[in-house]
Amino acid sequence: MATIKSLESRIVELERQIARLSARFSVPRKPRKNWLSSMAGCMAGYPEFEEVVRLGREWRESFRPDEELDDSMRADEPSSGDASRTGAKRRKTKRVC
């Protein structure tokens, strides 16, 4: 069993640590700079980045329902009548972006 002296010394040490931590966190910190602001535009002019953007756009557009596609993208697809005659099922799409 711990003696009263040892308990008192432990309490004093805990109070000291609490005071130190309270002082440390009571001082307001400067807000951090938004990391996205520092990254925006850093890849401008790189053709590889333009390709990444293009591929990302194509990938996102692949999830769009057919009604949202413009006429130029729809030209290569069979009409809905063709799909029903051949028994082919239309691809279900899910928007993720």
N, CA, C and O of each residue as an XYZ file, in Angstrom:
388
protein
N       0.848     -1.177      0.000
C       0.000      0.000      0.000
C       0.889      1.235      0.000
O       1.899      1.300      0.700
N       0.488      2.204     -0.798
C       1.284      3.421     -0.922
C       1.122      4.270      0.330
O       0.048      4.354      0.924
N       2.212      4.884      0.698
C       2.161      5.738      1.878
C       1.615      7.101      1.502
O       1.586      7.467      0.326
N       1.188      7.841      2.490
C       0.627      9.176      2.269
C       1.678     10.086      1.637
O       1.349     10.886      0.761
N       2.931      9.977      2.063
C       4.003     10.810      1.493
C       4.163     10.533     -0.004
O       4.270     11.467     -0.800
N       4.179      9.248     -0.391
C       4.363      8.938     -1.800
C       3.153      9.402     -2.619
O       3.318      9.872     -3.745
N       1.957      9.278     -2.076
C       0.768      9.764     -2.772
C       0.811     11.287     -2.930
O       0.470     11.818     -3.986
N       1.233     11.978     -1.873
C       1.330     13.437     -1.950
C       2.347     13.860     -3.010
O       2.099     14.803     -3.761
N       3.482     13.173     -3.079
C       4.502     13.549     -4.065
C       4.003     13.264     -5.482
O       4.302     14.020     -6.406
N       3.253     12.188     -5.657
C       2.682     11.898     -6.975
C       1.657     12.954     -7.374
O       1.610     13.362     -8.534
N       0.848     13.393     -6.436
C      -0.157     14.429     -6.720
C       0.528     15.737     -7.088
O       0.100     16.420     -8.018
N       1.588     16.091     -6.368
C       2.324     17.324     -6.671
C       2.905     17.248     -8.082
O       2.846     18.228     -8.824
N       3.455     16.116     -8.454
C       4.024     15.948     -9.795
C       2.926     16.027    -10.853
O       3.119     16.673    -11.883
N       1.794     15.394    -10.626
C       0.683     15.470    -11.574
C       0.183     16.908    -11.732
O      -0.090     17.347    -12.850
N       0.061     17.636    -10.633
C      -0.375     19.035    -10.705
C       0.619     19.875    -11.492
O       0.219     20.771    -12.236
N       1.905     19.600    -11.340
C       2.936     20.327    -12.073
C       2.803     20.046    -13.582
O       2.890     20.962    -14.399
N       2.593     18.786    -13.935
C       2.446     18.435    -15.340
C       1.167     19.038    -15.940
O       1.163     19.487    -17.086
N       0.092     19.043    -15.158
C      -1.155     19.642    -15.645
C      -0.973     21.137    -15.866
O      -1.470     21.678    -16.854
N      -0.281     21.803    -14.977
C      -0.030     23.239    -15.130
C       0.810     23.503    -16.382
O       0.540     24.447    -17.125
N       1.822     22.672    -16.612
C       2.668     22.835    -17.786
C       1.868     22.618    -19.073
O       1.998     23.393    -20.021
N       1.048     21.576    -19.110
C       0.240     21.307    -20.298
C      -0.814     22.391    -20.511
O      -1.072     22.794    -21.645
N      -1.415     22.856    -19.435
C      -2.415     23.921    -19.555
C      -1.793     25.189    -20.123
O      -2.398     25.859    -20.960
N      -0.601     25.516    -19.675
C       0.079     26.708    -20.193
C       0.433     26.524    -21.668
O       0.355     27.465    -22.459
N       0.813     25.328    -22.018
C       1.206     25.063    -23.406
C       0.022     25.205    -24.353
O       0.164     25.758    -25.443
N      -1.130     24.717    -23.954
C      -2.279     24.725    -24.851
C      -3.183     25.944    -24.698
O      -4.123     26.113    -25.474
N      -2.919     26.773    -23.736
C      -3.741     27.975    -23.577
C      -3.286     29.101    -24.497
O      -4.046     30.034    -24.758
N      -2.052     29.022    -24.991
C      -1.539     30.029    -25.912
C      -2.109     29.731    -27.299
O      -1.875     28.652    -27.844
N      -2.861     30.688    -27.879
C      -3.429     30.421    -29.204
C      -2.330     30.310    -30.254
O      -1.384     31.098    -30.274
N      -2.474     29.330    -31.110
C      -1.514     29.143    -32.192
C      -1.998     29.877    -33.427
O      -3.192     30.112    -33.609
N      -1.037     30.234    -34.271
C      -1.390     30.837    -35.549
C      -2.044     29.751    -36.402
O      -1.624     28.595    -36.372
N      -3.062     30.124    -37.152
C      -3.660     29.110    -38.022
C      -2.664     28.660    -39.076
O      -1.888     29.454    -39.607
N      -2.704     27.379    -39.361
C      -1.806     26.851    -40.374
C      -2.249     27.308    -41.754
O      -3.433     27.526    -42.007
N      -1.273     27.446    -42.636
C      -1.567     27.816    -44.005
C      -2.260     26.640    -44.683
O      -1.877     25.486    -44.491
N      -3.258     26.937    -45.457
C      -3.980     25.902    -46.173
C      -3.038     25.256    -47.185
O      -2.551     25.922    -48.098
N      -2.782     23.956    -47.022
C      -1.826     23.266    -47.888
C      -2.292     23.267    -49.335
O      -1.470     23.264    -50.251
N      -3.602     23.272    -49.550
C      -4.110     23.244    -50.910
C      -3.761     24.537    -51.641
O      -3.480     24.522    -52.840
N      -3.779     25.651    -50.918
C      -3.412     26.933    -51.533
C      -1.969     26.922    -52.023
O      -1.655     27.504    -53.061
N      -1.107     26.265    -51.282
C       0.299     26.236    -51.693
C       0.533     25.287    -52.869
O       1.527     25.419    -53.583
N      -0.378     24.331    -53.072
C      -0.221     23.371    -54.166
C      -0.910     23.824    -55.453
O      -0.519     23.410    -56.545
N      -1.912     24.655    -55.334
C      -2.694     25.063    -56.506
C      -1.800     25.749    -57.528
O      -1.095     26.708    -57.210
N      -1.835     25.254    -58.747
C      -1.082     25.856    -59.826
C       0.350     25.390    -59.963
O       1.041     25.809    -60.891
N       0.821     24.532    -59.063
C       2.234     24.135    -59.127
C       2.523     23.227    -60.318
O       3.684     23.068    -60.696
N       1.491     22.627    -60.920
C       1.702     21.743    -62.068
C       1.325     22.416    -63.392
O       1.296     21.766    -64.437
N       1.045     23.689    -63.343
C       0.656     24.404    -64.565
C       1.764     24.305    -65.606
O       2.943     24.479    -65.298
N       1.366     24.024    -66.834
C       2.331     23.962    -67.917
C       2.949     22.592    -68.145
O       3.703     22.412    -69.102
N       2.648     21.622    -67.288
C       3.170     20.280    -67.484
C       2.183     19.486    -68.339
O       1.030     19.322    -67.942
N       2.609     18.989    -69.501
C       1.683     18.228    -70.350
C       1.199     16.946    -69.668
O       0.082     16.497    -69.925
N       2.019     16.358    -68.810
C       1.611     15.151    -68.101
C       0.411     15.430    -67.200
O      -0.489     14.600    -67.075
N       0.407     16.598    -66.578
C      -0.709     16.957    -65.706
C      -1.982     17.146    -66.513
O      -3.063     16.753    -66.074
N      -1.859     17.740    -67.681
C      -3.025     17.910    -68.544
C      -3.619     16.546    -68.905
O      -4.839     16.392    -68.968
N      -2.755     15.565    -69.141
C      -3.245     14.223    -69.449
C      -3.946     13.608    -68.242
O      -4.976     12.950    -68.392
N      -3.396     13.816    -67.046
C      -4.035     13.320    -65.824
C      -5.418     13.926    -65.682
O      -6.371     13.215    -65.364
N      -5.547     15.212    -65.908
C      -6.843     15.886    -65.830
C      -7.805     15.297    -66.857
O      -8.965     15.031    -66.542
N      -7.329     15.095    -68.082
C      -8.181     14.543    -69.141
C      -8.652     13.134    -68.785
O      -9.832     12.812    -68.929
N      -7.722     12.296    -68.319
C      -8.084     10.922    -67.962
C      -9.051     10.888    -66.782
O      -9.975     10.075    -66.754
N      -8.839     11.760    -65.820
C      -9.756     11.834    -64.687
C     -11.151     12.242    -65.114
O     -12.142     11.691    -64.634
N     -11.228     13.213    -66.020
C     -12.527     13.658    -66.531
C     -13.227     12.513    -67.268
O     -14.422     12.284    -67.078
N     -12.474     11.796    -68.112
C     -13.058     10.666    -68.837
C     -13.575      9.604    -67.874
O     -14.651      9.043    -68.079
N     -12.814      9.335    -66.835
C     -13.220      8.322    -65.868
C     -14.510      8.741    -65.160
O     -15.436      7.943    -65.015
N     -14.560     10.015    -64.716
C     -15.770     10.496    -64.037
C     -16.973     10.475    -64.962
O     -18.076     10.119    -64.548
N     -16.759     10.860    -66.229
C     -17.863     10.886    -67.181
C     -18.361      9.479    -67.507
O     -19.507      9.313    -67.924
N     -17.517      8.470    -67.322
C     -17.955      7.101    -67.600
C     -19.024      6.640    -66.610
O     -19.707      5.647    -66.863
N     -19.178      7.341    -65.497
C     -20.177      6.980    -64.503
C     -21.486      7.738    -64.673
O     -22.455      7.471    -63.963
N     -21.521      8.671    -65.599
C     -22.729      9.456    -65.814
C     -23.798      8.618    -66.510
O     -23.485      7.784    -67.360
N     -25.060      8.843    -66.144
C     -26.142      8.173    -66.884
C     -26.150      8.649    -68.333
O     -25.699      9.755    -68.631
N     -26.662      7.816    -69.227
C     -26.648      8.132    -70.654
C     -27.369      9.427    -70.971
O     -27.013     10.093    -71.943
N     -28.372      9.812    -70.185
C     -29.117     11.034    -70.476
C     -28.233     12.268    -70.392
O     -28.524     13.279    -71.031
N     -27.163     12.203    -69.619
C     -26.305     13.369    -69.423
C     -25.210     13.478    -70.483
O     -24.523     14.498    -70.547
N     -25.034     12.462    -71.307
C     -23.992     12.506    -72.319
C     -24.413     13.429    -73.454
O     -25.592     13.509    -73.798
N     -23.453     14.111    -74.021
C     -23.803     14.976    -75.144
C     -23.904     14.134    -76.421
O     -23.521     12.964    -76.429
N     -24.414     14.727    -77.485
C     -24.667     13.991    -78.725
C     -23.398     13.391    -79.325
O     -23.453     12.312    -79.914
N     -22.264     14.064    -79.189
C     -21.037     13.546    -79.793
C     -20.593     12.251    -79.120
O     -20.007     11.390    -79.777
N     -20.857     12.099    -77.843
C     -20.478     10.880    -77.152
C     -21.497      9.768    -77.424
O     -21.153      8.587    -77.378
N     -22.723     10.138    -77.700
C     -23.783      9.172    -77.905
C     -23.741      8.554    -79.298
O     -24.351      7.506    -79.510
N     -23.056      9.151    -80.238
C     -23.052      8.702    -81.630
C     -22.506      7.286    -81.774
O     -22.963      6.545    -82.644
N     -21.547      6.893    -80.949
C     -20.942      5.571    -81.077
C     -21.767      4.467    -80.421
O     -21.509      3.287    -80.657
N     -22.751      4.826    -79.604
C     -23.533      3.833    -78.897
C     -24.740      3.412    -79.718
O     -25.291      4.224    -80.461
N     -25.163      2.152    -79.598
C     -26.368      1.729    -80.308
C     -27.582      2.412    -79.704
O     -27.583      2.767    -78.525
N     -28.613      2.592    -80.513
C     -29.823      3.218    -80.000
C     -30.502      2.270    -79.025
O     -30.212      1.074    -79.021
N     -31.395      2.787    -78.203
C     -32.060      1.959    -77.213
C     -32.873      0.861    -77.878
O     -33.045     -0.210    -77.296
N     -33.387      1.104    -79.105
C     -34.120      0.077    -79.830
C     -33.223     -1.088    -80.194
O     -33.649     -2.240    -80.128
N     -31.973     -0.803    -80.580
C     -31.033     -1.868    -80.925
C     -30.752     -2.758    -79.724
O     -30.680     -3.981    -79.852
N     -30.595     -2.150    -78.571
C     -30.285     -2.916    -77.367
C     -31.446     -3.819    -76.985
O     -31.236     -4.952    -76.553
N     -32.669     -3.326    -77.141
C     -33.809     -4.143    -76.745
C     -34.017     -5.301    -77.724
O     -34.449     -6.381    -77.321
N     -33.713     -5.085    -79.002
C     -33.879     -6.160    -79.982
C     -32.848     -7.271    -79.796
O     -33.161     -8.447    -79.984
N     -31.647     -6.912    -79.435
C     -30.590     -7.923    -79.295
C     -30.614     -8.558    -77.915
O     -29.913     -9.542    -77.678
N     -31.399     -8.021    -77.011
C     -31.453     -8.564    -75.659
C     -30.317     -8.073    -74.786
O     -30.179     -8.528    -73.650
N     -29.494     -7.151    -75.285
C     -28.384     -6.623    -74.496
C     -28.931     -5.729    -73.395
O     -29.881     -4.975    -73.601
N     -28.327     -5.825    -72.244
C     -28.754     -4.990    -71.119
C     -27.960     -3.702    -71.140
O     -26.775     -3.685    -71.473
N     -28.640     -2.615    -70.776
C     -27.942     -1.332    -70.647
C     -27.140     -1.344    -69.369
O     -27.570     -1.883    -68.350
N     -25.981     -0.747    -69.437
C     -25.103     -0.671    -68.282
C     -25.708      0.267    -67.253
O     -26.077      1.393    -67.585
N     -25.816     -0.178    -66.014
C     -26.279      0.698    -64.949
C     -25.112      1.552    -64.525
O     -23.995      1.061    -64.361
N     -25.369      2.816    -64.349
C     -24.287      3.720    -63.952
C     -24.588      4.304    -62.593
O     -25.746      4.434    -62.195
N     -23.547      4.647    -61.900
C     -23.664      5.225    -60.581
C     -22.743      6.438    -60.533
O     -21.556      6.333    -60.840
N     -23.275      7.558    -60.157
C     -22.462      8.774    -60.078
C     -21.673      8.746    -58.771
O     -22.242      8.582    -57.692
N     -20.356      8.908    -58.883
C     -19.499      8.902    -57.705
C     -18.851     10.248    -57.436
O     -18.329     10.465    -56.343
N     -18.871     11.143    -58.386
C     -18.229     12.454    -58.211
C     -19.255     13.556    -58.303
O     -18.911     14.731    -58.183
